[in-house]
């Protein structure tokens, strides 16, 4: 699957469950294991689990195989591995403490995110959103 389409599907799945502070990083220059790291925050353990479920379900809908989810037991930090994209869903305090942006943040990817007010009003995502890599 095209990385841009998979990236958009992940972002849409996160926005559907109201993820906060979504960041996407290109990791092709750091590892051959995956192409993107997505980091997002949630306001509760329940929301991190719901976000993980949304992302995993979207991956399954795209016929991805080998999807793994770790950390659902506590819900403070849940990781969803979709193969080409690894998604970290974290409580704000955990996110601040581990600061994954510092590790993976060398090459941010510019993505179109819906403003909070638009997301709430539309109840969904912007299907016309475009993604552009920053080189």
Secondary structure, 3 states (H helix, E strand, C coil): CCHHHHHHHHHHHHHHCCCEEEEEEECCCCCCCCCEEEEEEECCHHHHHHHHHHHHHHHHHCCCCCCEEECCCCCCEEEEECCCEEEEEEEHHHHHHHCHHHHHCCCEEEECCCCHHHHHHHCCCCCCCCEEECC
